[in-house]
Structures are given as structure tokens and as C-alpha cells.
Amino acid sequence: MAESDWDTVTILRKKGPSSAQAKSKQAVAAAQRRGEEVETTKKWSAGQNKQHMVTKNTAKLDRETEELHHQRVSLEVGKVIQKGRQDKGMTQKDLATKINEKPQVIADYESGKAIPNNQIMGKIERAIGLRLRGKDMGQPFEAKSKKK
């Protein structure tokens, strides 16, 4: 008989699933049936195309009460927006189109329901030509020239 080496063992097996196959619904379900531990995570805001996300803690917003609530735009700011828009002869929809926002955003700002966003406030200021922030609220808006 030929001399054989019993100390070495060669095991042939198939290559494991690729990462795409391992993440498929079928693979996850099969792993759960086998009793393996499966870790799943959901990416925050995955698959959404939202331009202006509110960065405040949404859990706090869910628990909102009279004692704990987010700051809203004042009615005074809403009146200034409404006055400036009407002086220019624009509807809420016209103003929204001009600043690339939804008409509901303008309606929320005018009614005092919106959570202030400086980016949107700046766009509205430039569109209606009136200041919305600071002590000179309601005064004509003059764009500050950039110094070089």
C-alpha cells in the first residue's frame, strides 16, 4: 500500500454568498429561520429627497407639550411677509415659486405655524424686499455688498 499522510485534511466547499445576496430578503429570512442572529439597521432619511430637514430632535417634537415646544415664527413676522407679498402683487403660490418652496411653506410662515429656518427666511426677505429678522423688522431689505 502507498504511504498516506493522515495529518493533513483538505476540505472543499462552496464560496459563501456575495454581500448583495447576503442582504437580500430571502437570505435574511433563511438566516432567521436557522436561528442566526441578524442585525438590521435603517439609514436615517434613506430614500427620501427632502431639501430642508428640520435638524431639531424629533423625539422632543413628538413629546411636545405646552412646557416643551419648538419656537415658532411670530405672527408679527407673518404679517410682514403677507404685507410685503401683497405690496408686490404676489399670491402665496407666486412667492413660493419664486423662492423654490411649496406654497404650504409660505402659508405656514404667514400663519405663525412654521419652525423658523434662516435659509427660507433669507429667501423670503430677498423676494419681498423687507427684513424679517432683527430690530429693523419690516424695513426695506438692502442686500449687503460683499467686501473684498
C-alpha positions as CSV (number, residue, x, y, z in Angstrom):
1,M,0.0,0.0,0.0
2,A,1.0,3.5,-0.7
3,E,2.1,5.6,2.2
4,S,-0.6,8.2,3.1
5,D,-0.4,11.3,5.3
6,W,-3.2,11.2,7.8
7,D,-2.3,14.6,9.4
8,T,-3.4,16.8,6.5
9,V,-7.1,17.2,5.6
10,T,-8.3,19.1,2.5
11,I,-11.9,20.4,2.7
12,L,-13.6,21.6,-0.4
13,R,-16.6,23.9,0.0
14,K,-18.6,26.4,-2.0
15,K,-17.8,30.1,-1.7
16,G,-20.2,32.0,0.6
17,P,-22.9,34.3,-0.7
18,S,-21.8,37.7,-2.0
19,S,-22.7,40.8,0.0
20,A,-25.7,41.6,-2.2
21,Q,-27.0,38.1,-1.9
22,A,-26.4,38.1,1.9
23,K,-28.5,41.2,2.2
24,S,-31.5,40.0,0.2
25,K,-34.8,39.4,1.9
26,Q,-34.6,35.7,1.1
27,A,-31.2,35.4,2.7
28,V,-32.3,37.3,5.8
29,A,-35.4,35.2,6.2
30,A,-33.4,32.0,5.8
31,A,-30.9,33.1,8.4
32,Q,-33.8,34.0,10.8
33,R,-35.3,30.5,10.2
34,R,-32.0,28.9,11.1
35,G,-31.9,30.9,14.3
36,E,-28.9,33.0,13.4
37,E,-28.6,36.5,14.8
38,V,-29.5,39.1,12.1
39,E,-28.5,42.7,12.6
40,T,-30.7,45.2,10.7
41,T,-30.2,49.0,10.6
42,K,-32.2,51.6,8.8
43,K,-30.4,54.6,7.4
44,W,-31.7,57.9,8.6
45,S,-33.8,59.6,5.9
46,A,-32.9,56.8,3.4
47,G,-34.5,57.1,0.1
48,Q,-36.0,60.4,0.7
49,N,-35.5,63.6,-1.3
50,K,-36.1,66.3,1.3
51,Q,-34.3,69.5,0.7
52,H,-34.8,71.2,4.1
53,M,-34.9,68.8,7.0
54,V,-35.5,70.2,10.5
55,T,-32.4,69.3,12.5
56,K,-34.1,69.6,15.9
57,N,-34.6,66.5,17.9
58,T,-37.7,64.8,16.5
59,A,-38.2,62.8,19.7
60,K,-38.7,66.0,21.6
61,L,-41.1,67.2,18.9
62,D,-43.1,64.0,19.4
63,R,-43.4,64.7,23.1
64,E,-44.3,68.3,22.5
65,T,-46.3,69.9,25.3
66,E,-47.0,73.4,26.4
67,E,-43.9,73.4,28.6
68,L,-41.7,71.9,25.9
69,H,-42.3,73.2,22.4
70,H,-40.3,74.3,19.5
71,Q,-40.0,78.0,18.7
72,R,-42.5,79.1,16.0
73,V,-42.4,82.1,13.7
74,S,-44.2,85.0,15.4
75,L,-47.4,86.4,14.0
76,E,-45.7,89.7,13.5
77,V,-43.3,88.1,11.0
78,G,-46.3,86.5,9.3
79,K,-47.9,89.9,8.9
80,V,-44.7,91.4,7.5
81,I,-44.5,88.6,4.9
82,Q,-48.1,89.0,4.0
83,K,-47.8,92.8,3.6
84,G,-44.7,92.6,1.5
85,R,-46.1,89.9,-0.7
86,Q,-49.4,91.8,-1.3
87,D,-47.4,95.1,-1.9
88,K,-45.6,93.3,-4.7
89,G,-48.9,91.9,-6.0
90,M,-47.9,88.2,-5.4
91,T,-50.0,85.3,-4.3
92,Q,-48.6,82.8,-1.8
93,K,-48.1,80.4,-4.7
94,D,-46.2,83.1,-6.7
95,L,-43.9,83.8,-3.7
96,A,-43.4,80.1,-3.1
97,T,-42.5,79.5,-6.8
98,K,-40.1,82.5,-6.7
99,I,-38.1,81.0,-3.7
100,N,-38.4,77.4,-4.8
101,E,-40.5,76.2,-1.9
102,K,-44.0,74.7,-1.6
103,P,-47.0,77.1,-1.2
104,Q,-47.8,75.4,2.2
105,V,-44.4,76.7,3.5
106,I,-45.5,80.3,2.8
107,A,-48.9,79.6,4.4
108,D,-47.3,78.2,7.5
109,Y,-44.9,81.2,7.8
110,E,-47.8,83.7,7.4
111,S,-50.0,81.9,10.0
112,G,-47.2,81.5,12.5
113,K,-47.2,77.7,12.4
114,A,-43.7,77.2,10.9
115,I,-40.5,76.5,12.8
116,P,-38.1,79.2,11.6
117,N,-35.4,78.3,9.1
118,N,-32.9,81.0,8.4
119,Q,-32.3,79.8,4.8
120,I,-36.0,80.1,3.9
121,M,-36.3,83.4,5.9
122,G,-33.4,84.8,3.8
123,K,-35.1,83.8,0.5
124,I,-38.4,85.4,1.6
125,E,-36.6,88.6,2.6
126,R,-34.9,88.9,-0.8
127,A,-38.1,88.1,-2.6
128,I,-40.4,90.6,-0.8
129,G,-37.7,93.2,-0.1
130,L,-38.5,93.5,3.6
131,R,-36.5,92.5,6.6
132,L,-38.0,89.7,8.7
133,R,-35.3,89.3,11.4
134,G,-33.8,91.7,13.9
135,K,-34.8,95.0,15.4
136,D,-35.5,96.6,12.0
137,M,-38.2,94.1,11.0
138,G,-40.5,95.4,8.3
139,Q,-37.9,97.8,7.0
140,P,-36.8,97.7,3.3
141,F,-34.2,95.0,2.7
142,E,-30.9,96.1,1.2
143,A,-28.6,93.3,0.3
144,K,-25.2,93.9,1.9
145,S,-22.4,94.1,-0.6
146,K,-19.6,91.6,-0.1
147,K,-16.3,93.3,0.8
148,K,-13.2,92.1,-1.0
